[in-house]
Amino acid sequence: MNSFFATLRGFRYRRGPQRLVGGIAGGLAELTGLNVWLMRLLVLLSFALPVLGPVAYVVVWVLTPWQDGTIPAERALNNL
């Protein structure tokens, strides 16, 4: 399981430093070079998709590393 989380840390994507909720839109904005508010609007619009938007957001939130490299799913598994 450690190799899975190490692979996630190897990706360029991190939660953005400009966070309102989970930092997903901020990280996507930083990665793509788009304005952070435009990305937040796009993420919000994705919630209009039945099930896909909210479920995808939660999955990304659980598996995306913070700026310091910690991953919420890994911390939760280590606390079991």
C-alpha atoms as an extended CHARMM CRD file, in Angstrom:
* protein
*
        80  EXT
         1         1  MET       CA              0.0000000000        0.0000000000        0.0000000000  PROA      1               0.0000000000
         2         2  ASN       CA              2.9350000000        2.3460000000        0.6400000000  PROA      2               0.0000000000
         3         3  SER       CA              3.9420000000        2.1390000000       -3.0230000000  PROA      3               0.0000000000
         4         4  PHE       CA              0.4380000000        3.2910000000       -4.0160000000  PROA      4               0.0000000000
         5         5  PHE       CA              0.7240000000        6.4150000000       -1.8730000000  PROA      5               0.0000000000
         6         6  ALA       CA              4.3010000000        6.9760000000       -3.0400000000  PROA      6               0.0000000000
         7         7  THR       CA              3.0040000000        6.9170000000       -6.6220000000  PROA      7               0.0000000000
         8         8  LEU       CA              0.3550000000        9.5080000000       -5.7460000000  PROA      8               0.0000000000
         9         9  ARG       CA              3.0450000000       11.7490000000       -4.2790000000  PROA      9               0.0000000000
        10        10  GLY       CA              5.0320000000       11.3920000000       -7.5150000000  PROA      10              0.0000000000
        11        11  PHE       CA              2.3400000000       13.1810000000       -9.5170000000  PROA      11              0.0000000000
        12        12  ARG       CA              2.6930000000       16.9180000000      -10.0030000000  PROA      12              0.0000000000
        13        13  TYR       CA             -0.7760000000       17.6320000000       -8.6300000000  PROA      13              0.0000000000
        14        14  ARG       CA             -1.1130000000       18.9150000000       -5.0620000000  PROA      14              0.0000000000
        15        15  ARG       CA             -3.9280000000       20.6330000000       -3.2440000000  PROA      15              0.0000000000
        16        16  GLY       CA             -3.6390000000       24.3190000000       -3.9510000000  PROA      16              0.0000000000
        17        17  PRO       CA             -2.4020000000       26.8120000000       -1.4240000000  PROA      17              0.0000000000
        18        18  GLN       CA             -5.4500000000       28.9860000000       -2.2730000000  PROA      18              0.0000000000
        19        19  ARG       CA             -7.9950000000       26.8060000000       -0.4830000000  PROA      19              0.0000000000
        20        20  LEU       CA            -11.6000000000       27.5360000000        0.3450000000  PROA      20              0.0000000000
        21        21  VAL       CA            -12.7550000000       24.0160000000        1.1830000000  PROA      21              0.0000000000
        22        22  GLY       CA            -10.5150000000       21.1120000000        0.2020000000  PROA      22              0.0000000000
        23        23  GLY       CA             -8.0230000000       22.7800000000       -2.1220000000  PROA      23              0.0000000000
        24        24  ILE       CA             -8.9540000000       20.6530000000       -5.1250000000  PROA      24              0.0000000000
        25        25  ALA       CA             -9.9200000000       23.5870000000       -7.3740000000  PROA      25              0.0000000000
        26        26  GLY       CA             -6.8730000000       25.5600000000       -6.2210000000  PROA      26              0.0000000000
        27        27  GLY       CA             -4.5870000000       22.6620000000       -7.1030000000  PROA      27              0.0000000000
        28        28  LEU       CA             -6.2290000000       22.2100000000      -10.5000000000  PROA      28              0.0000000000
        29        29  ALA       CA             -5.9230000000       25.9430000000      -11.1770000000  PROA      29              0.0000000000
        30        30  GLU       CA             -2.2410000000       25.8920000000      -10.2870000000  PROA      30              0.0000000000
        31        31  LEU       CA             -1.6490000000       22.8050000000      -12.4590000000  PROA      31              0.0000000000
        32        32  THR       CA             -3.5160000000       24.1510000000      -15.5080000000  PROA      32              0.0000000000
        33        33  GLY       CA             -2.6340000000       27.8210000000      -15.1510000000  PROA      33              0.0000000000
        34        34  LEU       CA             -6.3070000000       28.8690000000      -15.0620000000  PROA      34              0.0000000000
        35        35  ASN       CA             -7.7100000000       31.4950000000      -12.7240000000  PROA      35              0.0000000000
        36        36  VAL       CA             -8.5840000000       29.9180000000       -9.3740000000  PROA      36              0.0000000000
        37        37  TRP       CA            -12.1100000000       31.3840000000       -9.3630000000  PROA      37              0.0000000000
        38        38  LEU       CA            -12.8010000000       30.0230000000      -12.8570000000  PROA      38              0.0000000000
        39        39  MET       CA            -11.6500000000       26.5810000000      -11.7220000000  PROA      39              0.0000000000
        40        40  ARG       CA            -13.8650000000       26.8170000000       -8.6370000000  PROA      40              0.0000000000
        41        41  LEU       CA            -16.8090000000       27.6090000000      -10.8990000000  PROA      41              0.0000000000
        42        42  LEU       CA            -16.0020000000       24.6180000000      -13.1190000000  PROA      42              0.0000000000
        43        43  VAL       CA            -15.7310000000       22.3140000000      -10.1030000000  PROA      43              0.0000000000
        44        44  LEU       CA            -19.0390000000       23.6550000000       -8.7970000000  PROA      44              0.0000000000
        45        45  LEU       CA            -20.6550000000       23.0390000000      -12.1850000000  PROA      45              0.0000000000
        46        46  SER       CA            -19.3780000000       19.4540000000      -12.1140000000  PROA      46              0.0000000000
        47        47  PHE       CA            -21.6480000000       18.9070000000       -9.1170000000  PROA      47              0.0000000000
        48        48  ALA       CA            -24.6030000000       19.2610000000      -11.5170000000  PROA      48              0.0000000000
        49        49  LEU       CA            -23.6050000000       15.9070000000      -13.0200000000  PROA      49              0.0000000000
        50        50  PRO       CA            -25.5690000000       13.1790000000      -11.2610000000  PROA      50              0.0000000000
        51        51  VAL       CA            -23.3330000000       11.3360000000       -8.7870000000  PROA      51              0.0000000000
        52        52  LEU       CA            -20.1550000000       11.8520000000      -10.8320000000  PROA      52              0.0000000000
        53        53  GLY       CA            -19.2860000000       15.3650000000       -9.5950000000  PROA      53              0.0000000000
        54        54  PRO       CA            -19.6410000000       14.8300000000       -5.8310000000  PROA      54              0.0000000000
        55        55  VAL       CA            -18.2070000000       11.3020000000       -5.8780000000  PROA      55              0.0000000000
        56        56  ALA       CA            -15.2160000000       12.3190000000       -7.9940000000  PROA      56              0.0000000000
        57        57  TYR       CA            -14.5600000000       15.2990000000       -5.6970000000  PROA      57              0.0000000000
        58        58  VAL       CA            -14.5680000000       13.1100000000       -2.5810000000  PROA      58              0.0000000000
        59        59  VAL       CA            -12.2740000000       10.5170000000       -4.1940000000  PROA      59              0.0000000000
        60        60  VAL       CA             -9.8380000000       13.2060000000       -5.3170000000  PROA      60              0.0000000000
        61        61  TRP       CA            -10.0150000000       14.8820000000       -1.8960000000  PROA      61              0.0000000000
        62        62  VAL       CA             -9.1410000000       11.6320000000       -0.1030000000  PROA      62              0.0000000000
        63        63  LEU       CA             -6.2840000000       10.6780000000       -2.4570000000  PROA      63              0.0000000000
        64        64  THR       CA             -4.6820000000       14.0490000000       -3.2430000000  PROA      64              0.0000000000
        65        65  PRO       CA             -1.5370000000       15.0030000000       -1.3210000000  PROA      65              0.0000000000
        66        66  TRP       CA             -1.4100000000       18.2400000000        0.6280000000  PROA      66              0.0000000000
        67        67  GLN       CA              1.4050000000       20.6820000000       -0.0920000000  PROA      67              0.0000000000
        68        68  ASP       CA              3.5380000000       18.8980000000        2.5330000000  PROA      68              0.0000000000
        69        69  GLY       CA              2.9950000000       15.4940000000        0.8660000000  PROA      69              0.0000000000
        70        70  THR       CA              0.5940000000       13.9730000000        3.4140000000  PROA      70              0.0000000000
        71        71  ILE       CA             -2.4260000000       12.1180000000        2.0490000000  PROA      71              0.0000000000
        72        72  PRO       CA             -5.7030000000       11.9230000000        4.0340000000  PROA      72              0.0000000000
        73        73  ALA       CA             -6.4080000000        8.2820000000        3.0550000000  PROA      73              0.0000000000
        74        74  GLU       CA             -2.9330000000        7.2280000000        4.1390000000  PROA      74              0.0000000000
        75        75  ARG       CA             -3.2790000000        8.9770000000        7.4970000000  PROA      75              0.0000000000
        76        76  ALA       CA             -6.6810000000        7.3270000000        8.0370000000  PROA      76              0.0000000000
        77        77  LEU       CA             -5.3030000000        3.8750000000        7.2350000000  PROA      77              0.0000000000
        78        78  ASN       CA             -2.3290000000        4.4060000000        9.5340000000  PROA      78              0.0000000000
        79        79  ASN       CA             -4.6890000000        5.3160000000       12.3910000000  PROA      79              0.0000000000
        80        80  LEU       CA             -6.6040000000        2.0300000000       12.1550000000  PROA      80              0.0000000000
